[in-house]
Amino acid sequence: MEVEINGKKYIAKEPTGYQLLKFTEKYMDDNGEVKAGISKADMIVELINLIFGVPEEEVKRLKWSELQILNEKANAYLQSLFEDKQEKK
């Protein structure tokens, strides 16, 4: 997946299994929901970094609209990874 925002391209990459496991352990409960008490801002920063490889400090400097777009696309990409893995079972 490729996303272009204001002339800058962001290319999604599939995270390693370990990276994905660490992310889900940190932020998700057993039902796939965000754990209670988790900072959604930190989770979004880490998700965009995980999927698009954008450094944390750069993510924190994005405009609100850019952050929303990347978060939406990263969530959709992450969901597609889980769906692909479930279909292969």
PyMOL Python script that loads the backbone (N, CA, C, O; Angstrom):
from pymol import cmd

cmd.read_pdbstr("""\
ATOM      1  N   MET A   1       0.848  -1.178   0.000  1.00  0.00           N
ATOM      2  CA  MET A   1       0.000   0.000   0.000  1.00  0.00           C
ATOM      3  C   MET A   1       0.890   1.237   0.000  1.00  0.00           C
ATOM      4  O   MET A   1       1.905   1.300   0.694  1.00  0.00           O
ATOM      5  N   GLU A   2       0.488   2.197  -0.784  1.00  0.00           N
ATOM      6  CA  GLU A   2       1.214   3.462  -0.859  1.00  0.00           C
ATOM      7  C   GLU A   2       0.229   4.603  -0.619  1.00  0.00           C
ATOM      8  O   GLU A   2      -0.878   4.610  -1.157  1.00  0.00           O
ATOM      9  N   VAL A   3       0.651   5.564   0.197  1.00  0.00           N
ATOM     10  CA  VAL A   3      -0.177   6.720   0.510  1.00  0.00           C
ATOM     11  C   VAL A   3       0.629   7.966   0.170  1.00  0.00           C
ATOM     12  O   VAL A   3       1.794   8.080   0.553  1.00  0.00           O
ATOM     13  N   GLU A   4       0.011   8.901  -0.549  1.00  0.00           N
ATOM     14  CA  GLU A   4       0.685  10.160  -0.848  1.00  0.00           C
ATOM     15  C   GLU A   4      -0.080  11.294  -0.174  1.00  0.00           C
ATOM     16  O   GLU A   4      -1.282  11.462  -0.376  1.00  0.00           O
ATOM     17  N   ILE A   5       0.648  12.069   0.631  1.00  0.00           N
ATOM     18  CA  ILE A   5       0.063  13.207   1.333  1.00  0.00           C
ATOM     19  C   ILE A   5       0.947  14.418   1.073  1.00  0.00           C
ATOM     20  O   ILE A   5       2.127  14.426   1.423  1.00  0.00           O
ATOM     21  N   ASN A   6       0.368  15.430   0.463  1.00  0.00           N
ATOM     22  CA  ASN A   6       1.093  16.666   0.157  1.00  0.00           C
ATOM     23  C   ASN A   6       2.417  16.399  -0.554  1.00  0.00           C
ATOM     24  O   ASN A   6       3.442  17.000  -0.232  1.00  0.00           O
ATOM     25  N   GLY A   7       2.380  15.495  -1.519  1.00  0.00           N
ATOM     26  CA  GLY A   7       3.555  15.201  -2.325  1.00  0.00           C
ATOM     27  C   GLY A   7       4.548  14.233  -1.701  1.00  0.00           C
ATOM     28  O   GLY A   7       5.526  13.864  -2.351  1.00  0.00           O
ATOM     29  N   LYS A   8       4.330  13.819  -0.479  1.00  0.00           N
ATOM     30  CA  LYS A   8       5.236  12.872   0.179  1.00  0.00           C
ATOM     31  C   LYS A   8       4.606  11.485   0.161  1.00  0.00           C
ATOM     32  O   LYS A   8       3.440  11.314   0.518  1.00  0.00           O
ATOM     33  N   LYS A   9       5.399  10.491  -0.262  1.00  0.00           N
ATOM     34  CA  LYS A   9       4.897   9.122  -0.350  1.00  0.00           C
ATOM     35  C   LYS A   9       5.279   8.336   0.897  1.00  0.00           C
ATOM     36  O   LYS A   9       6.409   8.406   1.382  1.00  0.00           O
ATOM     37  N   TYR A  10       4.314   7.596   1.393  1.00  0.00           N
ATOM     38  CA  TYR A  10       4.507   6.684   2.517  1.00  0.00           C
ATOM     39  C   TYR A  10       4.170   5.289   1.998  1.00  0.00           C
ATOM     40  O   TYR A  10       3.078   5.061   1.478  1.00  0.00           O
ATOM     41  N   ILE A  11       5.104   4.368   2.142  1.00  0.00           N
ATOM     42  CA  ILE A  11       4.908   3.018   1.634  1.00  0.00           C
ATOM     43  C   ILE A  11       4.820   2.048   2.805  1.00  0.00           C
ATOM     44  O   ILE A  11       5.722   1.965   3.639  1.00  0.00           O
ATOM     45  N   ALA A  12       3.711   1.317   2.847  1.00  0.00           N
ATOM     46  CA  ALA A  12       3.503   0.345   3.920  1.00  0.00           C
ATOM     47  C   ALA A  12       4.405  -0.859   3.693  1.00  0.00           C
ATOM     48  O   ALA A  12       4.644  -1.278   2.561  1.00  0.00           O
ATOM     49  N   LYS A  13       4.896  -1.400   4.794  1.00  0.00           N
ATOM     50  CA  LYS A  13       5.687  -2.623   4.732  1.00  0.00           C
ATOM     51  C   LYS A  13       5.127  -3.585   5.772  1.00  0.00           C
ATOM     52  O   LYS A  13       4.691  -3.173   6.847  1.00  0.00           O
ATOM     53  N   GLU A  14       5.146  -4.855   5.440  1.00  0.00           N
ATOM     54  CA  GLU A  14       4.639  -5.836   6.397  1.00  0.00           C
ATOM     55  C   GLU A  14       5.649  -5.995   7.527  1.00  0.00           C
ATOM     56  O   GLU A  14       6.813  -6.310   7.282  1.00  0.00           O
ATOM     57  N   PRO A  15       5.209  -5.779   8.760  1.00  0.00           N
ATOM     58  CA  PRO A  15       6.124  -5.939   9.891  1.00  0.00           C
ATOM     59  C   PRO A  15       6.464  -7.416  10.093  1.00  0.00           C
ATOM     60  O   PRO A  15       5.737  -8.302   9.644  1.00  0.00           O
ATOM     61  N   THR A  16       7.571  -7.659  10.771  1.00  0.00           N
ATOM     62  CA  THR A  16       7.920  -9.041  11.093  1.00  0.00           C
ATOM     63  C   THR A  16       6.909  -9.578  12.098  1.00  0.00           C
ATOM     64  O   THR A  16       6.207  -8.814  12.760  1.00  0.00           O
ATOM     65  N   GLY A  17       6.847 -10.873  12.200  1.00  0.00           N
ATOM     66  CA  GLY A  17       5.949 -11.484  13.169  1.00  0.00           C
ATOM     67  C   GLY A  17       6.241 -11.013  14.580  1.00  0.00           C
ATOM     68  O   GLY A  17       5.324 -10.768  15.364  1.00  0.00           O
ATOM     69  N   TYR A  18       7.523 -10.888  14.901  1.00  0.00           N
ATOM     70  CA  TYR A  18       7.914 -10.434  16.237  1.00  0.00           C
ATOM     71  C   TYR A  18       7.415  -9.015  16.501  1.00  0.00           C
ATOM     72  O   TYR A  18       6.863  -8.736  17.565  1.00  0.00           O
ATOM     73  N   GLN A  19       7.610  -8.117  15.527  1.00  0.00           N
ATOM     74  CA  GLN A  19       7.164  -6.731  15.687  1.00  0.00           C
ATOM     75  C   GLN A  19       5.654  -6.670  15.891  1.00  0.00           C
ATOM     76  O   GLN A  19       5.163  -5.928  16.741  1.00  0.00           O
ATOM     77  N   LEU A  20       4.937  -7.444  15.119  1.00  0.00           N
ATOM     78  CA  LEU A  20       3.479  -7.469  15.206  1.00  0.00           C
ATOM     79  C   LEU A  20       3.022  -8.023  16.553  1.00  0.00           C
ATOM     80  O   LEU A  20       2.094  -7.499  17.168  1.00  0.00           O
ATOM     81  N   LEU A  21       3.679  -9.079  17.001  1.00  0.00           N
ATOM     82  CA  LEU A  21       3.349  -9.671  18.294  1.00  0.00           C
ATOM     83  C   LEU A  21       3.604  -8.688  19.434  1.00  0.00           C
ATOM     84  O   LEU A  21       2.776  -8.557  20.335  1.00  0.00           O
ATOM     85  N   LYS A  22       4.746  -7.996  19.401  1.00  0.00           N
ATOM     86  CA  LYS A  22       5.069  -7.017  20.445  1.00  0.00           C
ATOM     87  C   LYS A  22       4.042  -5.886  20.462  1.00  0.00           C
ATOM     88  O   LYS A  22       3.616  -5.450  21.532  1.00  0.00           O
ATOM     89  N   PHE A  23       3.647  -5.414  19.292  1.00  0.00           N
ATOM     90  CA  PHE A  23       2.658  -4.343  19.208  1.00  0.00           C
ATOM     91  C   PHE A  23       1.325  -4.800  19.789  1.00  0.00           C
ATOM     92  O   PHE A  23       0.720  -4.093  20.594  1.00  0.00           O
ATOM     93  N   THR A  24       0.871  -5.976  19.382  1.00  0.00           N
ATOM     94  CA  THR A  24      -0.430  -6.446  19.861  1.00  0.00           C
ATOM     95  C   THR A  24      -0.399  -6.764  21.354  1.00  0.00           C
ATOM     96  O   THR A  24      -1.379  -6.512  22.056  1.00  0.00           O
ATOM     97  N   GLU A  25       0.705  -7.312  21.849  1.00  0.00           N
ATOM     98  CA  GLU A  25       0.815  -7.576  23.292  1.00  0.00           C
ATOM     99  C   GLU A  25       0.752  -6.284  24.098  1.00  0.00           C
ATOM    100  O   GLU A  25       0.155  -6.236  25.174  1.00  0.00           O
ATOM    101  N   LYS A  26       1.372  -5.250  23.567  1.00  0.00           N
ATOM    102  CA  LYS A  26       1.458  -3.973  24.280  1.00  0.00           C
ATOM    103  C   LYS A  26       0.125  -3.228  24.289  1.00  0.00           C
ATOM    104  O   LYS A  26      -0.238  -2.618  25.295  1.00  0.00           O
ATOM    105  N   TYR A  27      -0.599  -3.273  23.183  1.00  0.00           N
ATOM    106  CA  TYR A  27      -1.761  -2.398  23.030  1.00  0.00           C
ATOM    107  C   TYR A  27      -3.128  -3.087  22.973  1.00  0.00           C
ATOM    108  O   TYR A  27      -4.147  -2.427  23.174  1.00  0.00           O
ATOM    109  N   MET A  28      -3.175  -4.377  22.708  1.00  0.00           N
ATOM    110  CA  MET A  28      -4.461  -5.032  22.485  1.00  0.00           C
ATOM    111  C   MET A  28      -4.751  -6.073  23.563  1.00  0.00           C
ATOM    112  O   MET A  28      -3.846  -6.714  24.098  1.00  0.00           O
ATOM    113  N   ASP A  29      -6.052  -6.223  23.868  1.00  0.00           N
ATOM    114  CA  ASP A  29      -6.441  -7.274  24.810  1.00  0.00           C
ATOM    115  C   ASP A  29      -6.731  -8.563  24.025  1.00  0.00           C
ATOM    116  O   ASP A  29      -6.557  -8.608  22.808  1.00  0.00           O
ATOM    117  N   ASP A  30      -7.168  -9.590  24.725  1.00  0.00           N
ATOM    118  CA  ASP A  30      -7.420 -10.885  24.085  1.00  0.00           C
ATOM    119  C   ASP A  30      -8.559 -10.849  23.070  1.00  0.00           C
ATOM    120  O   ASP A  30      -8.664 -11.737  22.224  1.00  0.00           O
ATOM    121  N   ASN A  31      -9.406  -9.835  23.149  1.00  0.00           N
ATOM    122  CA  ASN A  31     -10.526  -9.692  22.214  1.00  0.00           C
ATOM    123  C   ASN A  31     -10.181  -8.815  21.014  1.00  0.00           C
ATOM    124  O   ASN A  31     -11.041  -8.550  20.174  1.00  0.00           O
ATOM    125  N   GLY A  32      -8.931  -8.365  20.926  1.00  0.00           N
ATOM    126  CA  GLY A  32      -8.515  -7.514  19.821  1.00  0.00           C
ATOM    127  C   GLY A  32      -8.892  -6.058  19.995  1.00  0.00           C
ATOM    128  O   GLY A  32      -8.795  -5.272  19.052  1.00  0.00           O
ATOM    129  N   GLU A  33      -9.321  -5.692  21.189  1.00  0.00           N
ATOM    130  CA  GLU A  33      -9.672  -4.306  21.493  1.00  0.00           C
ATOM    131  C   GLU A  33      -8.481  -3.624  22.162  1.00  0.00           C
ATOM    132  O   GLU A  33      -7.619  -4.285  22.740  1.00  0.00           O
ATOM    133  N   VAL A  34      -8.442  -2.297  22.076  1.00  0.00           N
ATOM    134  CA  VAL A  34      -7.380  -1.536  22.736  1.00  0.00           C
ATOM    135  C   VAL A  34      -7.528  -1.716  24.241  1.00  0.00           C
ATOM    136  O   VAL A  34      -8.618  -1.581  24.796  1.00  0.00           O
ATOM    137  N   LYS A  35      -6.415  -2.023  24.885  1.00  0.00           N
ATOM    138  CA  LYS A  35      -6.430  -2.226  26.337  1.00  0.00           C
ATOM    139  C   LYS A  35      -6.858  -0.945  27.043  1.00  0.00           C
ATOM    140  O   LYS A  35      -6.574   0.159  26.579  1.00  0.00           O
ATOM    141  N   ALA A  36      -7.541  -1.107  28.168  1.00  0.00           N
ATOM    142  CA  ALA A  36      -7.956   0.040  28.983  1.00  0.00           C
ATOM    143  C   ALA A  36      -6.717   0.746  29.517  1.00  0.00           C
ATOM    144  O   ALA A  36      -5.736   0.103  29.893  1.00  0.00           O
ATOM    145  N   GLY A  37      -6.771   2.071  29.548  1.00  0.00           N
ATOM    146  CA  GLY A  37      -5.682   2.863  30.107  1.00  0.00           C
ATOM    147  C   GLY A  37      -4.518   3.097  29.159  1.00  0.00           C
ATOM    148  O   GLY A  37      -3.518   3.703  29.546  1.00  0.00           O
ATOM    149  N   ILE A  38      -4.632   2.631  27.935  1.00  0.00           N
ATOM    150  CA  ILE A  38      -3.563   2.803  26.950  1.00  0.00           C
ATOM    151  C   ILE A  38      -3.663   4.195  26.330  1.00  0.00           C
ATOM    152  O   ILE A  38      -4.755   4.678  26.033  1.00  0.00           O
ATOM    153  N   SER A  39      -2.505   4.830  26.139  1.00  0.00           N
ATOM    154  CA  SER A  39      -2.464   6.119  25.450  1.00  0.00           C
ATOM    155  C   SER A  39      -2.679   5.874  23.961  1.00  0.00           C
ATOM    156  O   SER A  39      -1.834   5.279  23.292  1.00  0.00           O
ATOM    157  N   LYS A  40      -3.810   6.334  23.451  1.00  0.00           N
ATOM    158  CA  LYS A  40      -4.088   6.149  22.027  1.00  0.00           C
ATOM    159  C   LYS A  40      -3.093   6.925  21.172  1.00  0.00           C
ATOM    160  O   LYS A  40      -2.748   6.493  20.072  1.00  0.00           O
ATOM    161  N   ALA A  41      -2.634   8.061  21.672  1.00  0.00           N
ATOM    162  CA  ALA A  41      -1.649   8.849  20.927  1.00  0.00           C
ATOM    163  C   ALA A  41      -0.361   8.046  20.742  1.00  0.00           C
ATOM    164  O   ALA A  41       0.187   7.996  19.640  1.00  0.00           O
ATOM    165  N   ASP A  42       0.118   7.424  21.810  1.00  0.00           N
ATOM    166  CA  ASP A  42       1.338   6.614  21.714  1.00  0.00           C
ATOM    167  C   ASP A  42       1.129   5.422  20.791  1.00  0.00           C
ATOM    168  O   ASP A  42       2.019   5.057  20.023  1.00  0.00           O
ATOM    169  N   MET A  43      -0.050   4.819  20.871  1.00  0.00           N
ATOM    170  CA  MET A  43      -0.349   3.667  20.031  1.00  0.00           C
ATOM    171  C   MET A  43      -0.359   4.068  18.555  1.00  0.00           C
ATOM    172  O   MET A  43       0.162   3.335  17.714  1.00  0.00           O
ATOM    173  N   ILE A  44      -0.941   5.213  18.234  1.00  0.00           N
ATOM    174  CA  ILE A  44      -0.992   5.683  16.849  1.00  0.00           C
ATOM    175  C   ILE A  44       0.406   5.966  16.322  1.00  0.00           C
ATOM    176  O   ILE A  44       0.734   5.601  15.194  1.00  0.00           O
ATOM    177  N   VAL A  45       1.231   6.617  17.138  1.00  0.00           N
ATOM    178  CA  VAL A  45       2.610   6.911  16.737  1.00  0.00           C
ATOM    179  C   VAL A  45       3.346   5.608  16.436  1.00  0.00           C
ATOM    180  O   VAL A  45       4.026   5.491  15.417  1.00  0.00           O
ATOM    181  N   GLU A  46       3.206   4.636  17.328  1.00  0.00           N
ATOM    182  CA  GLU A  46       3.893   3.359  17.143  1.00  0.00           C
ATOM    183  C   GLU A  46       3.345   2.589  15.948  1.00  0.00           C
ATOM    184  O   GLU A  46       4.105   1.935  15.235  1.00  0.00           O
ATOM    185  N   LEU A  47       2.043   2.656  15.721  1.00  0.00           N
ATOM    186  CA  LEU A  47       1.437   1.973  14.581  1.00  0.00           C
ATOM    187  C   LEU A  47       1.942   2.551  13.260  1.00  0.00           C
ATOM    188  O   LEU A  47       2.294   1.798  12.352  1.00  0.00           O
ATOM    189  N   ILE A  48       1.980   3.861  13.146  1.00  0.00           N
ATOM    190  CA  ILE A  48       2.467   4.496  11.913  1.00  0.00           C
ATOM    191  C   ILE A  48       3.936   4.159  11.697  1.00  0.00           C
ATOM    192  O   ILE A  48       4.363   3.928  10.566  1.00  0.00           O
ATOM    193  N   ASN A  49       4.704   4.132  12.773  1.00  0.00           N
ATOM    194  CA  ASN A  49       6.109   3.742  12.677  1.00  0.00           C
ATOM    195  C   ASN A  49       6.224   2.286  12.232  1.00  0.00           C
ATOM    196  O   ASN A  49       7.046   1.963  11.375  1.00  0.00           O
ATOM    197  N   LEU A  50       5.416   1.420  12.802  1.00  0.00           N
ATOM    198  CA  LEU A  50       5.447  -0.009  12.492  1.00  0.00           C
ATOM    199  C   LEU A  50       5.107  -0.279  11.027  1.00  0.00           C
ATOM    200  O   LEU A  50       5.786  -1.063  10.364  1.00  0.00           O
ATOM    201  N   ILE A  51       4.069   0.360  10.529  1.00  0.00           N
ATOM    202  CA  ILE A  51       3.584   0.077   9.175  1.00  0.00           C
ATOM    203  C   ILE A  51       4.315   0.884   8.106  1.00  0.00           C
ATOM    204  O   ILE A  51       4.677   0.337   7.063  1.00  0.00           O
ATOM    205  N   PHE A  52       4.537   2.169   8.347  1.00  0.00           N
ATOM    206  CA  PHE A  52       5.138   3.019   7.321  1.00  0.00           C
ATOM    207  C   PHE A  52       6.607   3.344   7.569  1.00  0.00           C
ATOM    208  O   PHE A  52       7.260   3.925   6.702  1.00  0.00           O
ATOM    209  N   GLY A  53       7.136   2.982   8.728  1.00  0.00           N
ATOM    210  CA  GLY A  53       8.544   3.241   9.022  1.00  0.00           C
ATOM    211  C   GLY A  53       8.862   4.704   9.280  1.00  0.00           C
ATOM    212  O   GLY A  53      10.023   5.108   9.208  1.00  0.00           O
ATOM    213  N   VAL A  54       7.847   5.501   9.579  1.00  0.00           N
ATOM    214  CA  VAL A  54       8.054   6.926   9.853  1.00  0.00           C
ATOM    215  C   VAL A  54       8.582   7.060  11.287  1.00  0.00           C
ATOM    216  O   VAL A  54       7.956   6.564  12.224  1.00  0.00           O
ATOM    217  N   PRO A  55       9.721   7.721  11.460  1.00  0.00           N
ATOM    218  CA  PRO A  55      10.280   7.875  12.806  1.00  0.00           C
ATOM    219  C   PRO A  55       9.310   8.584  13.756  1.00  0.00           C
ATOM    220  O   PRO A  55       8.524   9.437  13.344  1.00  0.00           O
ATOM    221  N   GLU A  56       9.385   8.214  15.017  1.00  0.00           N
ATOM    222  CA  GLU A  56       8.479   8.741  16.042  1.00  0.00           C
ATOM    223  C   GLU A  56       8.421  10.267  16.044  1.00  0.00           C
ATOM    224  O   GLU A  56       7.334  10.843  16.081  1.00  0.00           O
ATOM    225  N   GLU A  57       9.565  10.915  16.003  1.00  0.00           N
ATOM    226  CA  GLU A  57       9.583  12.385  16.053  1.00  0.00           C
ATOM    227  C   GLU A  57       8.915  13.004  14.831  1.00  0.00           C
ATOM    228  O   GLU A  57       8.275  14.050  14.937  1.00  0.00           O
ATOM    229  N   GLU A  58       9.057  12.369  13.680  1.00  0.00           N
ATOM    230  CA  GLU A  58       8.399  12.872  12.470  1.00  0.00           C
ATOM    231  C   GLU A  58       6.882  12.702  12.572  1.00  0.00           C
ATOM    232  O   GLU A  58       6.127  13.589  12.174  1.00  0.00           O
ATOM    233  N   VAL A  59       6.441  11.568  13.103  1.00  0.00           N
ATOM    234  CA  VAL A  59       5.003  11.337  13.283  1.00  0.00           C
ATOM    235  C   VAL A  59       4.424  12.411  14.191  1.00  0.00           C
ATOM    236  O   VAL A  59       3.337  12.929  13.936  1.00  0.00           O
ATOM    237  N   LYS A  60       5.144  12.743  15.241  1.00  0.00           N
ATOM    238  CA  LYS A  60       4.657  13.734  16.207  1.00  0.00           C
ATOM    239  C   LYS A  60       4.565  15.137  15.617  1.00  0.00           C
ATOM    240  O   LYS A  60       3.877  15.992  16.173  1.00  0.00           O
ATOM    241  N   ARG A  61       5.246  15.386  14.502  1.00  0.00           N
ATOM    242  CA  ARG A  61       5.208  16.705  13.860  1.00  0.00           C
ATOM    243  C   ARG A  61       4.184  16.788  12.726  1.00  0.00           C
ATOM    244  O   ARG A  61       3.996  17.855  12.143  1.00  0.00           O
ATOM    245  N   LEU A  62       3.527  15.681  12.413  1.00  0.00           N
ATOM    246  CA  LEU A  62       2.539  15.691  11.333  1.00  0.00           C
ATOM    247  C   LEU A  62       1.345  16.569  11.695  1.00  0.00           C
ATOM    248  O   LEU A  62       0.985  16.708  12.864  1.00  0.00           O
ATOM    249  N   LYS A  63       0.745  17.152  10.671  1.00  0.00           N
ATOM    250  CA  LYS A  63      -0.503  17.889  10.874  1.00  0.00           C
ATOM    251  C   LYS A  63      -1.593  16.891  11.241  1.00  0.00           C
ATOM    252  O   LYS A  63      -1.499  15.706  10.922  1.00  0.00           O
ATOM    253  N   TRP A  64      -2.625  17.382  11.913  1.00  0.00           N
ATOM    254  CA  TRP A  64      -3.730  16.529  12.348  1.00  0.00           C
ATOM    255  C   TRP A  64      -4.315  15.740  11.180  1.00  0.00           C
ATOM    256  O   TRP A  64      -4.547  14.538  11.302  1.00  0.00           O
ATOM    257  N   SER A  65      -4.552  16.401  10.056  1.00  0.00           N
ATOM    258  CA  SER A  65      -5.158  15.724   8.904  1.00  0.00           C
ATOM    259  C   SER A  65      -4.238  14.629   8.357  1.00  0.00           C
ATOM    260  O   SER A  65      -4.713  13.565   7.959  1.00  0.00           O
ATOM    261  N   GLU A  66      -2.940  14.879   8.336  1.00  0.00           N
ATOM    262  CA  GLU A  66      -1.983  13.882   7.862  1.00  0.00           C
ATOM    263  C   GLU A  66      -1.939  12.685   8.807  1.00  0.00           C
ATOM    264  O   GLU A  66      -1.904  11.532   8.376  1.00  0.00           O
ATOM    265  N   LEU A  67      -1.941  12.981  10.095  1.00  0.00           N
ATOM    266  CA  LEU A  67      -1.919  11.928  11.113  1.00  0.00           C
ATOM    267  C   LEU A  67      -3.158  11.042  10.985  1.00  0.00           C
ATOM    268  O   LEU A  67      -3.061   9.817  11.064  1.00  0.00           O
ATOM    269  N   GLN A  68      -4.308  11.659  10.791  1.00  0.00           N
ATOM    270  CA  GLN A  68      -5.558  10.898  10.647  1.00  0.00           C
ATOM    271  C   GLN A  68      -5.511   9.976   9.433  1.00  0.00           C
ATOM    272  O   GLN A  68      -5.918   8.817   9.513  1.00  0.00           O
ATOM    273  N   ILE A  69      -5.019  10.488   8.317  1.00  0.00           N
ATOM    274  CA  ILE A  69      -4.948   9.682   7.095  1.00  0.00           C
ATOM    275  C   ILE A  69      -4.012   8.499   7.292  1.00  0.00           C
ATOM    276  O   ILE A  69      -4.369   7.366   6.969  1.00  0.00           O
ATOM    277  N   LEU A  70      -2.814   8.752   7.819  1.00  0.00           N
ATOM    278  CA  LEU A  70      -1.857   7.661   8.014  1.00  0.00           C
ATOM    279  C   LEU A  70      -2.364   6.645   9.029  1.00  0.00           C
ATOM    280  O   LEU A  70      -2.165   5.442   8.859  1.00  0.00           O
ATOM    281  N   ASN A  71      -3.011   7.119  10.072  1.00  0.00           N
ATOM    282  CA  ASN A  71      -3.562   6.203  11.071  1.00  0.00           C
ATOM    283  C   ASN A  71      -4.642   5.317  10.451  1.00  0.00           C
ATOM    284  O   ASN A  71      -4.666   4.107  10.674  1.00  0.00           O
ATOM    285  N   GLU A  72      -5.522   5.924   9.681  1.00  0.00           N
ATOM    286  CA  GLU A  72      -6.596   5.165   9.027  1.00  0.00           C
ATOM    287  C   GLU A  72      -6.020   4.110   8.086  1.00  0.00           C
ATOM    288  O   GLU A  72      -6.457   2.959   8.095  1.00  0.00           O
ATOM    289  N   LYS A  73      -5.043   4.501   7.279  1.00  0.00           N
ATOM    290  CA  LYS A  73      -4.438   3.574   6.316  1.00  0.00           C
ATOM    291  C   LYS A  73      -3.645   2.479   7.030  1.00  0.00           C
ATOM    292  O   LYS A  73      -3.684   1.318   6.623  1.00  0.00           O
ATOM    293  N   ALA A  74      -2.927   2.847   8.092  1.00  0.00           N
ATOM    294  CA  ALA A  74      -2.153   1.860   8.853  1.00  0.00           C
ATOM    295  C   ALA A  74      -3.080   0.854   9.518  1.00  0.00           C
ATOM    296  O   ALA A  74      -2.789  -0.342   9.537  1.00  0.00           O
ATOM    297  N   ASN A  75      -4.195   1.330  10.063  1.00  0.00           N
ATOM    298  CA  ASN A  75      -5.177   0.428  10.677  1.00  0.00           C
ATOM    299  C   ASN A  75      -5.755  -0.537   9.645  1.00  0.00           C
ATOM    300  O   ASN A  75      -5.894  -1.730   9.914  1.00  0.00           O
ATOM    301  N   ALA A  76      -6.088  -0.023   8.479  1.00  0.00           N
ATOM    302  CA  ALA A  76      -6.643  -0.869   7.419  1.00  0.00           C
ATOM    303  C   ALA A  76      -5.616  -1.907   6.969  1.00  0.00           C
ATOM    304  O   ALA A  76      -5.956  -3.067   6.736  1.00  0.00           O
ATOM    305  N   TYR A  77      -4.371  -1.485   6.848  1.00  0.00           N
ATOM    306  CA  TYR A  77      -3.313  -2.404   6.436  1.00  0.00           C
ATOM    307  C   TYR A  77      -3.108  -3.488   7.488  1.00  0.00           C
ATOM    308  O   TYR A  77      -2.985  -4.667   7.156  1.00  0.00           O
ATOM    309  N   LEU A  78      -3.071  -3.089   8.751  1.00  0.00           N
ATOM    310  CA  LEU A  78      -2.905  -4.038   9.849  1.00  0.00           C
ATOM    311  C   LEU A  78      -4.064  -5.034   9.868  1.00  0.00           C
ATOM    312  O   LEU A  78      -3.854  -6.235  10.036  1.00  0.00           O
ATOM    313  N   GLN A  79      -5.274  -4.536   9.696  1.00  0.00           N
ATOM    314  CA  GLN A  79      -6.449  -5.410   9.660  1.00  0.00           C
ATOM    315  C   GLN A  79      -6.345  -6.406   8.514  1.00  0.00           C
ATOM    316  O   GLN A  79      -6.698  -7.574   8.674  1.00  0.00           O
ATOM    317  N   SER A  80      -5.866  -5.955   7.365  1.00  0.00           N
ATOM    318  CA  SER A  80      -5.731  -6.859   6.218  1.00  0.00           C
ATOM    319  C   SER A  80      -4.707  -7.953   6.499  1.00  0.00           C
ATOM    320  O   SER A  80      -4.865  -9.079   6.027  1.00  0.00           O
ATOM    321  N   LEU A  81      -3.663  -7.641   7.259  1.00  0.00           N
ATOM    322  CA  LEU A  81      -2.677  -8.657   7.624  1.00  0.00           C
ATOM    323  C   LEU A  81      -3.316  -9.736   8.485  1.00  0.00           C
ATOM    324  O   LEU A  81      -3.082 -10.926   8.273  1.00  0.00           O
ATOM    325  N   PHE A  82      -4.122  -9.325   9.454  1.00  0.00           N
ATOM    326  CA  PHE A  82      -4.795 -10.290  10.318  1.00  0.00           C
ATOM    327  C   PHE A  82      -5.798 -11.127   9.530  1.00  0.00           C
ATOM    328  O   PHE A  82      -5.922 -12.330   9.761  1.00  0.00           O
ATOM    329  N   GLU A  83      -6.509 -10.497   8.604  1.00  0.00           N
ATOM    330  CA  GLU A  83      -7.479 -11.232   7.792  1.00  0.00           C
ATOM    331  C   GLU A  83      -6.779 -12.240   6.898  1.00  0.00           C
ATOM    332  O   GLU A  83      -7.259 -13.361   6.731  1.00  0.00           O
ATOM    333  N   ASP A  84      -5.634 -11.848   6.314  1.00  0.00           N
ATOM    334  CA  ASP A  84      -4.865 -12.764   5.470  1.00  0.00           C
ATOM    335  C   ASP A  84      -4.404 -13.976   6.267  1.00  0.00           C
ATOM    336  O   ASP A  84      -4.470 -15.104   5.780  1.00  0.00           O
ATOM    337  N   LYS A  85      -3.942 -13.746   7.481  1.00  0.00           N
ATOM    338  CA  LYS A  85      -3.450 -14.839   8.319  1.00  0.00           C
ATOM    339  C   LYS A  85      -4.590 -15.770   8.723  1.00  0.00           C
ATOM    340  O   LYS A  85      -4.393 -16.983   8.797  1.00  0.00           O
ATOM    341  N   GLN A  86      -5.784 -15.221   8.987  1.00  0.00           N
ATOM    342  CA  GLN A  86      -6.930 -16.048   9.361  1.00  0.00           C
ATOM    343  C   GLN A  86      -7.412 -16.888   8.182  1.00  0.00           C
ATOM    344  O   GLN A  86      -7.824 -18.034   8.360  1.00  0.00           O
ATOM    345  N   GLU A  87      -7.361 -16.322   6.985  1.00  0.00           N
ATOM    346  CA  GLU A  87      -7.804 -17.048   5.796  1.00  0.00           C
ATOM    347  C   GLU A  87      -6.876 -18.211   5.478  1.00  0.00           C
ATOM    348  O   GLU A  87      -7.319 -19.214   4.918  1.00  0.00           O
ATOM    349  N   LYS A  88      -5.595 -18.096   5.825  1.00  0.00           N
ATOM    350  CA  LYS A  88      -4.621 -19.141   5.530  1.00  0.00           C
ATOM    351  C   LYS A  88      -4.711 -20.316   6.493  1.00  0.00           C
ATOM    352  O   LYS A  88      -4.117 -21.365   6.244  1.00  0.00           O
ATOM    353  N   LYS A  89      -5.453 -20.151   7.601  1.00  0.00           N
ATOM    354  CA  LYS A  89      -5.585 -21.243   8.581  1.00  0.00           C
ATOM    355  C   LYS A  89      -6.448 -22.359   8.050  1.00  0.00           C
ATOM    356  O   LYS A  89      -6.664 -23.354   8.742  1.00  0.00           O
TER     357      LYS A  89
END
""", "prot")
cmd.dss("prot")
cmd.show_as("cartoon", "prot")
cmd.util.cbc("prot")
cmd.orient("prot")
